[in-house]
Amino acid sequence: MKPTLLILAAGMASRYGSMKQVDGFGPNGETIIDYSIYDAIRAGFGKVSFIIREEFLDNFKAIFEPKLKGRVETDYVFQSYDLTQFGIDKTIERAKPWGTAHAVLAARNQINEPFCVINADDFYGYDSFEKMAKFLTTEVSDTNYSLIGFQIDRTLSEHGSVSRGVCKVDENGNMAEINERTQVYFKGDGVVYEEGGVETDLPTDTRVSMNFWGFTPAVFKQSEPMFKKFVEANENNPKAEFFIPLVADELIKTGQAAFKVIPTSSKWFGVTYKEDKPIVQESISKLVADGTYPENLWS
């Protein structure tokens, strides 16, 4: 059974809908999401599921169906504010949905095979998709999940500090814990993170999570009770978000699942600062020039 690629795109449709052309990075206006899907198809994924807000369905279909028709199966998952579907009899006013792990839960009735989760607007590189596809077809189980571990110095911006989920990896190559460091940046030849005004050095080969996770559908049942607890604890905290690392951390601590950290040497690209955009465009141009990607992805 071919694995599924689940793309976290609920936060992106507003950008796509009104300013689609601004999001072009490839030679023919290809978006980052196009490159991820292209890599996933090449790596052997059988289906692409987009997590979106329902009101953007027609928009997304118009953008992606013509490109992907006949190449890969597509599916759309809606992330909404409705808590009754989780047996929570409350309406809680929020400006944005409940976060990445809640988005994954939204797919619980639509995904029945091993799957991986990625961010819509991050460029991960083919190596990550190939390694994840291999894991999802040969190793994954309901107690053995994974994440792609990027090398920290290959994920930073030259234009300011970024947040990174810094992984502690045990002797078996599994994640022991993941710590969100909110201010990570280059300093001299090295990398540091700052907390409370104190700088701490990080080895340049430290593994970080860029939200590229591998699961079986068992994760839905495992994380649903956690989400209910989270809502109870945060009903008066409209900004609190239920993130995937929270789920991973809980599964590891309770012994329900291990997470294999799969190392990649791929360079991660993303647009954290507007100054990053030309760098991403240039990086993609180089990959096109050296033959990694065709000049026109879909023709």
N, C-alpha and C positions, 0 to 999 in steps of 0.2 A: 504493500500500500504506500503510495507516494505521500510524503509529508505536505502539510499546508503552511503557507506563509501568512501570518496574521499581522496586518499593518495598522499601527496606531495612528489614525488619521483624523480623529474627531476634532482635534484642536486646529486642524490645518485647513479645513474646508473654507473657512471665511477668507483666508488668504488666497486660496485657489479660486474661489468663486469670483472675486472681484478683480484680482490682480494676477490671474494665471500667468500672463506673459512675463510678469516681473520675476516669476519663480524659475525662469529658464536658466539652465547652467551648461547644457550641452550645445554642440554646434548648431543643432536645429531646434533650439529651445527645449530640449529634453530636461525634465525635472529630475531631482535626485531620486525620487520614488521610481521613475522609469528605469534607472540603472539598477536599483535593488531588484525590481521585478525581472529584468533581463537576466541578472546574475542568478536569481532563484530558479528561473526556468532552466537555464543551462546546468544548474547544479542538480536538477531532478525533482523540484517541487511540483506537485500536481494541481495545486489550487492556490489562488490568492484571495484572501478575505480582507476587505477593507472595513475597519471600524470607523464609522462616521456618525455625524448627527443626521437624523432622518431627513431633515429639510434639504440636505445637500445631495440626496440620492441622484436626482436627475442630472445635476451638475457632474457628479463623479462618473456616472454611466456615460455621459456624453464625451468625457475626456478619455476614459480608459477602455470602454467596450470596443471602439473601432480598432485600437492598437492591439488588444489582447485576444480578440475573437480568433478562435482556431489555434491559438498558441497555448492557452492555459485556461482552466475553469476559473470563473470569478464568482464571488459571493460578497454580500454586504451585510454588515452587522451594525445595529443601531445602539449607540450608547445614550441612555436617557436618564432623566431625573426620577423616574418612577421607582419607588422603593417597594411598592406592594408586591412586585414580582419576586422579591426576596423574603416575602412574609413579614415585611416591616410596615406596620400600619401608621405611617406618618408621612406628612409632606414637609420637607425641609427646604427652605429657600436658599439657593446657592447661585453664585454668578457663573461658576463653571462646574462641570461634572466631577465625579468623585475620584479621579486619578487613574493611573495606568492599570493597576490590578483590578479595579472595577470595570475598566474597559475590556479587559480579558474575560472577566466573568460574563460580560454581555454576549460572548460568543458560545456560551455553554450549551445551547440547544442546536448549534449549527456545526460544531466541529467534533468529529468522531474518530480522528486519527492523530498520530503525533504531529505536533505543530511547533513553529517557532514564532516569536513575537519580535517585531522591530519597530523603531520610530520611523515615521514617514519621511522626515526631512534630514535623516542622517545617511551619509555615504559610507558603507561598510567595506566594500571591496569583495571580489569574487571568492577569495580564499575563505572568508568567514562563512559564506553560503555553502561552499563545498564541504567544509568541515562540519557544519551544522547538519546538512543533509545526510552525511555519513553517520553522524551520531544518532539522528532520528530514525534511520533505517536499520542500524545494527546494534545500538547500545541502550537506547532510552528504555526506561520502564517506569512504573507508577511510583517507584522509590528512588529513581535515578534520573535527575534532570541535568540541565547544563546551562552555561552561559559562555558566550565568546569573551575571552579576556584580552582586551586591547592593551598594548604597552603604553603606559601613561604619557611618555614623551611624544608619542605619535598621535595624540588626541588633543593637544593644547592649542590655544589661539595665541598668535603673537600680539593680540590687541587687548589683552586684559585677562583678568582671572576668570576661571570657570568652575562649575560644580562637577565633581566626579564621585562615582561610587567606587571607593577604593577597596579592593578585595584582599583579604588575608587568605592565602592558599596553604592547605596543610600538606603533609608529606605524600599523601596519595593523589595530589592534584585536585582535591576538592575544596570548595569554598568553606572556610572556617567561619568567617564573618564578612560583612560588607559595611563600610562606614562612609556615610555621605560627607565629603569634605567640600565646603561651599566656596572656598577661595584657594584654587590651585593655579599656580603660574610658573613660568620659566624664571629662574634667577641665575644669571651667569651661565655656566654649562649644565646646571642642574635643574631640579624641579622641587618646589616647596609648596606646602599648604600652610595657610595662616588661620589661627584660631585664637580669639581673644588677644589679638596683637602679637602673638608669638608665632614665629616661623619654624616649621619643622621640615627637615629634608626628607624627600621621598626618593628611593632608588629609581633611576630612569626606566628600569624594566618592570616596575610595579604594575600589576594587572588591574585594570579598571573595567567596570561594566558600562557599556554604552547602550544598555537596554536591548540586548540581543539574546533572548532566552529560549531554551528548548524544553518542551513539556509533553506529557500525555494528557488526554482529557480528564484524568484523575485529579488534576490540579483544580478543576472547577469545584468538586465536592470538598476538597481540602481547604479552599480559600473562602468558600461562601460563609461558613460560620465566623471566620475572622472578620469578614466585611460587616456582618451584622453587629459584632462587638465594636468595631471601629465606628460605625454610625452612632451607636449608643453613646460612645465616649465623646463623639465630636459633633453632636447635633447642634450645639451652640457655637461651633467653630467653623464658619462658612468657608474658610480657606484650607482646612485640613484635607489632605489627599491620601488616598489608599494606594500606595505605590507597590510595584512588584517586589523591590528589595525587602519590604516589610513582610511580605508573604514568604519569600525565600528564607529570611532570617528565622521566622517562626517555624518553618518546616525543618530547618537544620537543627534548631534548638530543641524541638520536640522529637527529633529522630524520625520524622515521617518521610523525609527525602534528603538525599545528598545532591549537591550541585557540582558537576564536574566543570572545572574552569578550562575551557579549550583555548589554548594560546593562539593568537594570530599575529603575524608581523605586519598585517595590512595597515596602511595609514587611514585613519578615520578622518572624514571631512564633515564639517557642519558649519552652519552660519549662526554663530552666537552673537557676533557683532557685525554691523553692516559692512565694516571693512574686510570681513572674511569672505564676502561674496566673490570679489575678483580672484581671490586665491583659490577658491573652489573651482571657479570657471577655468582657471589656468591649469589646475591639477587634472581636471577632466580632459582638457585639450591635449595634455601630455599623454594621457591614457589612450586617447583616440589616435594620436600621432604614432604611438608605439604599437598600435594594433590590438590593444587590450579590448577596445570597443570599436564597433563600426562607426563610421561618420554619421550614419543615420540609423538609429537603433531599430526602428520598426518597419523600414521599407524593404 
